[in-house]
């Protein structure tokens, strides 16, 4: 059964090929169903393979199909490494992938490039599976670049708008920085091990010299930082929200951005062999990212931007876990995060769909009444990400915090602060979107409209003119003559619930966001399924906590209190209006700590001059050498070409003279004795 | 192996024919005449084949001549075809006028 593994990536590839050539002819909605079906079949195959993997020794199965690049010592195979880590990854990649494909059928309804969207989506799933399953670094890199290319194509899917096109470009260019790190790591690994096979690398890594291991680890870290949107390369992810929402859910929340974490977990023996400061650097990058991104999310008004920064922040938690030696915790959080963040993103997509492509949270409110299913799923996702027990996010985040505390109390405190802010901004989002009063103008619900008007005047008289208040007034002003207003304009929309193809995936994901915690409950060893499952991959290098029950319960209590405090704060500010929201929604946060701005200024000024210097070197020395060779052969050829003068009799003469010369030469060499 | 005077005479004839053909190929500019010169050279070689075949008492020398004749016939077809096509396109052109492929 486990031999069927080749089908898992092959099915999306087949789907991609069919859709690429015949997508237009297949048309909507059949192309979407086809794209969904291949990924769903791939998921079913994954389940079969999973069942088969139980019988393999060490739960590991490796297969090589053929040699891809045979070049002397450099041999690259096309082969798969199916171990507990890649098994866990392909389970949720194909599982969540098929749900999001299904969702896209509803979301992309009516789009002029409907089939093309599924073409790219299938290609993405294929690339992601190659990334995870590849048994050598080159194959992983192939998938790595493949998901990057798909990310670019899908971010700028609606390329008619300038902003979308440049967001795609930004993601691509920023990712290249990380790719550079991956490539250098690959060169160093080949130089050191003479092989790029993961099994060779991980088995030989413990005997590695510390400096070599450090170099490879740091380069891998740069690659991971680029792909997983950590400081300072996180700036592409919020812009990537320009893409369609299913893309944000699949690529920029659940799967692709976790590739960096996967890479670090995969390379855990190298991290263990490297210098002491490398795990520290990973943990610090993670902690800084999770804190900074969380604060930025507090002030965003775009419903997807909040989730984008939240993703960056949650990826920071995973890095913190990896840096603290909690590899299982990182994978655990990756899985639970994939569930609840995909759920949240799909929920936000449903809201955007219902609001007719309005993404501003200040125009929303009270949507739970018109979109009950979406609201239900979103609220579960919210509780999960906020870390409220017993939702899945609580367990995974708590485990990460345990490892952080084991590493250093400072990291623990930063993690807790991040958890507080996470609970706060997610509650803010939920209250602004689904609760409170409707701010989407001409509501058919007269009661809602009355409530709206009443509240607005009350708020106005109280001098409460924060962001929310202003938006409310604006909405109310529009609400007068809206009887004939078009649906697509301003706030004059009538939100509606989405079709079942969209709500079903949300509810399924919400279910898993609720229960995924059982994968790895911390109470007794028997309940730590994921821990035991990943033992063959990460067991040796995992930090050992040895938590007493009392300490464990205390940590849980602290986490719970922190999460509830965050929610309560948001409730006080956004529901009860006890404080002015502007006190927390600082412009500093809204502008992302001016990091984006800083990068722009640096790259436009001193950075540009620096790179122009490098470009000069490139132009003069590198291009000089290349062009020199070209000039040399052109000059030689210009002289040599005169031999070909076009006189056929001249050629005949040359042939004759040549024959005579050759015969003369032979005569001098042979002897007739 | 003892070469008789007659054998030497044949070889000398072949050498003379070959030289005439070679010089003719180099000095004449009419494509038709040049093809005839090539044919002359080929047949000079044929004569040497026959002569050596007789000298060595080996029949294969004459067998090869048949192969050469067949190939030469085919080659003439191509060559004359080219000459005809060329003279239709550019009547009166000689071999030196056709230098489109010069470097």
Interface residues (C-beta under 8 A of the other chain):
Chain A: X640 X641 X642 X643 X644 X645 X646 X647 X648 X649 X652 X653 X656
Chain B: X22 X25 X26 X27 X29 X34 X95 X96 X98 X99 X100 X101 X102 X103
